[in-house]
Amino acid sequence: MSELFSLSAPDLAALLCSRVCHDIISPVGALNNGLELLDEGGADEDAMKLIRASARTASARLQFARIAFGAAGSAGMQIDTGDAESVATAYFRNEKPNLEWAGGRALLPKNKVKLLLNLLLIAAGAIPRGGTMKVELSDLMTEPKFTIVSTGPMVRVPPKFLELHSGSRPEEPIDAHTVQPYYTLLLAREAGMTISIHASAEEITLSAA
């Protein structure tokens, strides 16, 4: 992985906030629609189904974002990979890709766990029409390694991630839609891990070690 260009701390914070807002605005909007249906005296059962489903999605996305993007505690804090599995499972239950998780459970430095969750978002972006993501965690007690294999129709490495990974400065400014790939690579640098990409016509493999 080549050297990553610098984005100022205020810009990074603002863009990550925008990213989180983008992720939750849809389910929160659906919650509002469900409440409006109830206010209008419409089909109560349908409204309640919409409200429950939207509340679950919003909660899952916020719980995921809390670890993936948030401080998740004080400096030097460790995070249980079991917690990462729980929030990832809940998050992807409402998304297109199917998630399969294999590996032990351990306390790891927070930036490594945050990197793992952000790599999952990149892996999901590799199969935008859905498919399967297989996650394997290995050597957690010594030299942790994360491997994610994405398979599905029209599989391809997300272009912005590939561009940033190569060390190229993007022609367009980083925005709320592209800050997550940047943040993933920043986390890898801070965690002292290297991201490798292996692509074929059938699958994309992302690994961090």
NORBEL-V667061 format. One line per field, one symbol per residue. phi: phi as a letter, one per 40 degrees, with the letter a starting at -180 (. if undefined). burial: # if it has 9 or more other C-alpha atoms within 8 Angstrom, else .. Layout:
phi->???
burial->???
This chain:
phi->.cccccbcdccccccccccccccbccccccdcccccccccgccdcccccccccccccccccccccdccbccfhcdgcbbccccccccccccccbbcccbbbbicbacbddcccccdccccccccccbccgibbbbbbbfccbbdbbbbbbbicfcacddcccccccgcccccccbccbccdccccccccccgbbcbbbbbcbabbbbba
burial->...#.......#..##.###...#..##.##..##.##.....#..##.##..##.##.#########........#.###..##.######...####......#.#############.######.##########.#...#########..####..#####.#........#.#####.######.#.###...#...#######
